[in-house]
Amino acid sequence: MENKESAGSLRQLCDTARENGILIIASARGPEHRIYPACFSNVVGAYRHPDCAWDDLVFDAESPVAFGAHGFPRPIPGLPQEKNFQGHSFAAAHVTAHAAALMKQYPDHSLETMIRQLQNNSHSAPAG
């Protein structure tokens, strides 16, 4: 969503979710796109990064949408990957899988600690 009139209400909902221990991961079209809620500081934003492998994440703290990930679903036998659905929503799903694995491994850690761990498990996004 790019509607600035709704951004305040949506940000407030995201704040409430975060305060209640809910991590929201949302997709955007790219690292510089200010799509709500993906660009909010209280949300983990994700986009399809063209150079990410299946289990890879990139992170750029300077970008409004900081996490890049693989933009394809799991392979379907008999269907070439490039012919399958693909995009930013799948990248958000990959980031969600990484976050879920961390939450399972460290159930007592705070959301902030989980997000830092996601960042630490990521590569730096290439400049430019």
Contact map, one row per residue, 1 for C-alpha under 8 A:
11100000000000000000000000000000001110000000000000000000000000000000000000000000000000000000000000000000000000000000000000000000
11110010000000000000000000000000011100000000000000000000000000000000000000000000000000000000000000000000000000000000000000000000
11111110000000000000000000000000000000000000000000000000000000000000000000000000000000000000000000000000000000000000000000000000
01111111000000000000000000000000000000000000000000000000000000000000000000000000000000000000000000000000000000000000000000000000
00111111000000000000000000000000000000000000000000000000000000000000000000000000000000000000000000000000000000000000000000000000
00111111110000000000000000000000000000000000000000000000000000000000000000000000000000000000000000000000000000000000000000000000
01111111111000000000000000000000000110000000000000000000000000000000000000000000000000000000000000000000000000000000000000000000
00011111111100000000000000000000000000000000000000000000000000000000000000000000000000000000000000000000000000000000000000000000
00000111111110000000000000000000000000000000000000000000000000000000000000000000000000000000000000000000000000000000000000000000
00000111111111000000000000000000000110000000000000000000000000000000000000000000000000000000000000000000000000000000000000000000
00000011111111100000000000000000000010010100000000000000000000000000000000000000000000000000000000000000000000000000000000000000
00000001111111110000000000000000000000000000000000000000000000000000000000000000000000000000000000000000000000000000000000000000
00000000111111111000000000000000000000000000000000000000000000000000000000000000000000000000000000000000000000000000000000000000
00000000011111111100000100000000000010000110000000000000000000000000000000000000000000000000000000000000000000000000000000000000
00000000001111111110000000000000000000000100000000000000000000000000000000000000000000000000000000000000000000000000000000000000
00000000000111111111000000000000000000000000000000000000000000000000000000000000000000000000000000000000000000000000000000000000
00000000000011111111111100000000000000000000000000000000000000000000000000000000000000000000000000000000000000000000000000000000
00000000000001111111111100000000000000000100000000000000000000000000000000000000000000000000000000000000000000000000000000000000
00000000000000111111110000000000000000000000000000000000000000000000000000000000000000000000000000000000000000000000000000000000
00000000000000011111110000000000000000000000000000000000000000000000000000000000000000000000000000000000000000000000000000000000
00000000000000001111111000000000000000000000000000000000000000000000000000000000000000000000000000000000000000100000000000000000
00000000000000001111111100000000000000000000000000000000000000000000000000000000000000000000000000000000000000100000000000000000
00000000000000001100111110000000000000000011000000000000000000000000000000000000000000000000000000000000000000100000000000000000
00000000000001001100011111000000000000000111000000000000000000000000000000000000000000000000000000000000000000000000000000000000
00000000000000000000001111100000000001000011110000000000000000000000000000000000000000000001001100000000000000000000000000000000
00000000000000000000000111110000000011000011110000000000000000000000000000000000000000001001000000000000000000000000000000000000
00000000000000000000000011111000000001000000111000000000000000000000000000000000000000011011000000000000000000000000000000000000
00000000000000000000000001111110111001100000111000000000000000001000000000000000000000011000000000000000000000000000000000000000
00000000000000000000000000111110101000000000001100000000000000000000000000000000000000010000000000000000000000000000000000000000
00000000000000000000000000011111100000000000011110000000000000001000000000000000000000010000000000000000000000000000000000000000
00000000000000000000000000011111100000000000011000000000000000111111000000000000000000000000000000000000000000000000000000000000
00000000000000000000000000000111110000000000000000000000000000111000000000000000000000000000000000000000000000000000000000000000
00000000000000000000000000011111111000100000000000000000000000011000000000000000000000000000000000000000000000000000000000000000
01000000000000000000000000010001111101100000000000000000000000011000000000000000000000000000000000000000000000000000000000000000
11000000000000000000000000011000111111100000000000000000000000000000000000000000000000000000000000000000000000000000000000000000
11000010010000000000000000000000011111110000000000000000000000000000000000000000000000000000000000000000000000000000000000000000
10000010011001000000000001000000001111110010100000000000000000000000000000000000000000000000000000000000000000000000000000000000
00000000000000000000000011110000011111110011110000000000000000011000000000000000000000000000000000000000000000000000000000000000
00000000000000000000000000010000111111111011100000000000000000011000000000000000000000000000000000000000000000000000000000000000
00000000001000000000000000000000000111111111100000000000000000010000000000000000000000000000000000000000000000000000000000000000
00000000000000000000000000000000000000111111000000000000000000000000000000000000000000000000000000000000000000000000000000000000
00000000001001100100000100000000000000011111000000000000000000000000000000000000000000000000000000000000000000000000000000000000
00000000000001000000001111000000000011111111100000000000000000000000000000000000000000000000000000000000000000000000000000000000
00000000000000000000001111000000000001111111110000000000000000001110000000000000000000000000000000000000000000000010000000000000
00000000000000000000000011110000000011110011111000000000000000011110000000000000000000000001000000000000000000000000000000000000
00000000000000000000000011110110000001000001111100000000000000001111100000000000000000010011001000000000000000000000000000000000
00000000000000000000000000111110000000000000111110000000000000001011101000000000000000111011000000000000000000000000000000000000
00000000000000000000000000001100000000000000011111000000000000000001111000000000000000111110000000000000000000000000000000000000
00000000000000000000000000000100000000000000001111110000010000000001111000000000000000000010000000000000000000000000000000000000
00000000000000000000000000000000000000000000000111110000000000000000011000000000000000000000000000000000000000000000000000000000
00000000000000000000000000000000000000000000000011111000000000000000010000000000000000000000000000000000000000000000000000000000
00000000000000000000000000000000000000000000000011111111110000000001110000000000000000000000000000000000000000000000000000000000
00000000000000000000000000000000000000000000000000111111100000000000110000000000000000000000000000000000000000000000000000000000
00000000000000000000000000000000000000000000000000011111000000000000110000000000000000000000000000000000000000000000000000000000
00000000000000000000000000000000000000000000000000011111100000000000010000000000000000000000010000000000000000000000000000000000
00000000000000000000000000000000000000000000000000011111110000000000110000000000000000000000000000000000000000000000000001100000
00000000000000000000000000000000000000000000000000011011111000000011110000000000000000000000001000000000000000000000000011100000
00000000000000000000000000000000000000000000000010010001111100000111100000000000000000000000000000000000000000000000000001111000
00000000000000000000000000000000000000000000000000000000111110000111000000000000000000000000000000000000000000000000001001111000
00000000000000000000000000000000000000000000000000000000011111100110000000000000000000000000000000000000000000000000000000011000
00000000000000000000000000000000000000000000000000000000001111110100000000000000000000000000000000000000000000000000000000000000
00000000000000000000000000000000000000000000000000000000000111110100000000000000000000000000000000000000000000000000000000000000
00000000000000000000000000000011000000000000000000000000000111111100000000000000000000000000000000000000000000000000000000000000
00000000000000000000000000000011110001110000100000000000000011111100000000000000000000000000000000000000000000000000000000000000
00000000000000000000000000010111110001100001111000000000000000111110000000000000000000000000000000000000000000000000000000000000
00000000000000000000000000000010000000000001110000000000011111111111000000000000000000000000000000000000000000000000000000000000
00000000000000000000000000000010000000000001111000000000111100001111100000000000000000000000001000000000000000000000000000000000
00000000000000000000000000000010000000000000011110010000111000000111110000000000000000000010000000000000000000000000000000001000
00000000000000000000000000000000000000000000011110011101110000000011111000000000000000000011011000000000000000000000000000000000
00000000000000000000000000000000000000000000000111111111100000000001111100000000000000000110010000000000000000000000000000000000
00000000000000000000000000000000000000000000001111000000000000000000111110000000000001111110010000000000000000000000000000000000
00000000000000000000000000000000000000000000000000000000000000000000011111000000100111100110000000000000000000000000000000000000
00000000000000000000000000000000000000000000000000000000000000000000001111100000000111000100000000000000000000000000000000000000
00000000000000000000000000000000000000000000000000000000000000000000000111110000000000000000000000000000000000000000000000000000
00000000000000000000000000000000000000000000000000000000000000000000000011111011100000000000000000000000000000000000000000000000
00000000000000000000000000000000000000000000000000000000000000000000000001111111100100000000000000000000000000000000000000000000
00000000000000000000000000000000000000000000000000000000000000000000000000111110000000000000000000000000000000000000000000000000
00000000000000000000000000000000000000000000000000000000000000000000000000011111000000000000000000000000000000000000000000000000
00000000000000000000000000000000000000000000000000000000000000000000000000111111101100000000000000000000000000000000000000000000
00000000000000000000000000000000000000000000000000000000000000000000000000110111111100000000000000000000000000000000000000000000
00000000000000000000000000000000000000000000000000000000000000000000000100110011111100000000000000000000000000000000000000000000
00000000000000000000000000000000000000000000000000000000000000000000000000000001111111000000000000000000000000000000000000000000
00000000000000000000000000000000000000000000000000000000000000000000000000000011111110000000000000000000000000000000000000000000
00000000000000000000000000000000000000000000000000000000000000000000000110010011111111000000000000000000000000000000000000000000
00000000000000000000000000000000000000000000000000000000000000000000000110000000011111100000000000000000000000000000000000000000
00000000000000000000000000000000000000000000000000000000000000000000001110000000010111111100000000000000000000000000000000000000
00000000000000000000000000000000000000000000001100000000000000000000001100000000000011111110000000000000000000000000000000000000
00000000000000000000000000111100000000000000011100000000000000000000001000000000000001111111000000000000000000000000000000000000
00000000000000000000000001110000000000000000001100000000000000000000001000000000000001111111100000000000000000000000000000000000
00000000000000000000000000000000000000000000000100000000000000000000011110000000000001111111110000000000000000000000000000000000
00000000000000000000000000100000000000000000011110000000000000000001111100000000000000111111111000000000000000000000000000000000
00000000000000000000000011100000000000000000111000000000000000000000100000000000000000011111111100000000000000000000000000000000
00000000000000000000000000000000000000000000000000000000000000000000000000000000000000001111111110000000000000000000000000000000
00000000000000000000000000000000000000000000000000000010000000000000111000000000000000000111111111000000000000000000000000000000
00000000000000000000000010000000000000000000010000000000100000000010100000000000000000000011111111100000000000000000000000000000
00000000000000000000000010000000000000000000000000000000000000000000000000000000000000000001111111110000000000000000000000000000
00000000000000000000000000000000000000000000000000000000000000000000000000000000000000000000111111111000000000000000000000000000
00000000000000000000000000000000000000000000000000000000000000000000000000000000000000000000011111111100000000000000010000000000
00000000000000000000000000000000000000000000000000000000000000000000000000000000000000000000001111111110000000000110010000000000
00000000000000000000000000000000000000000000000000000000000000000000000000000000000000000000000111111111000000000000000000000000
00000000000000000000000000000000000000000000000000000000000000000000000000000000000000000000000011111111100000000000000000000000
00000000000000000000000000000000000000000000000000000000000000000000000000000000000000000000000001111111111000000100100000000000
00000000000000000000000000000000000000000000000000000000000000000000000000000000000000000000000000111111111010000100000000000000
00000000000000000000000000000000000000000000000000000000000000000000000000000000000000000000000000011111111000000000000000000000
00000000000000000000000000000000000000000000000000000000000000000000000000000000000000000000000000001111111000000000000000000000
00000000000000000000000000000000000000000000000000000000000000000000000000000000000000000000000000000111111110000000000000000000
00000000000000000000000000000000000000000000000000000000000000000000000000000000000000000000000000000111111110000000000000000000
00000000000000000000000000000000000000000000000000000000000000000000000000000000000000000000000000000000011111000000000000000000
00000000000000000000000000000000000000000000000000000000000000000000000000000000000000000000000000000010011111101100000000000000
00000000000000000000000000000000000000000000000000000000000000000000000000000000000000000000000000000000000111111100000000000000
00000000000000000000111000000000000000000000000000000000000000000000000000000000000000000000000000000000000011111110000000000000
00000000000000000000000000000000000000000000000000000000000000000000000000000000000000000000000000000000000001111111000000000000
00000000000000000000000000000000000000000000000000000000000000000000000000000000000000000000000000000000000011111111100000000000
00000000000000000000000000000000000000000000000000000000000000000000000000000000000000000000000000100110000011111111110000000000
00000000000000000000000000000000000000000001000000000000000000000000000000000000000000000000000000100000000000111111111000000000
00000000000000000000000000000000000000000000000000000000000000000000000000000000000000000000000000000000000000011111111100000000
00000000000000000000000000000000000000000000000000000000000000000000000000000000000000000000000000000100000000001111111110000000
00000000000000000000000000000000000000000000000000000000000000000000000000000000000000000000000001100000000000000111111111000000
00000000000000000000000000000000000000000000000000000000001000000000000000000000000000000000000000000000000000000011111111100000
00000000000000000000000000000000000000000000000000000000000000000000000000000000000000000000000000000000000000000001111111100000
00000000000000000000000000000000000000000000000000000000100000000000000000000000000000000000000000000000000000000000111111100000
00000000000000000000000000000000000000000000000000000001111000000000000000000000000000000000000000000000000000000000011111110000
00000000000000000000000000000000000000000000000000000001111000000000000000000000000000000000000000000000000000000000001111111000
00000000000000000000000000000000000000000000000000000000011100000000000000000000000000000000000000000000000000000000000001111100
00000000000000000000000000000000000000000000000000000000011100000001000000000000000000000000000000000000000000000000000000111110
00000000000000000000000000000000000000000000000000000000000000000000000000000000000000000000000000000000000000000000000000011111
00000000000000000000000000000000000000000000000000000000000000000000000000000000000000000000000000000000000000000000000000001111
00000000000000000000000000000000000000000000000000000000000000000000000000000000000000000000000000000000000000000000000000000111
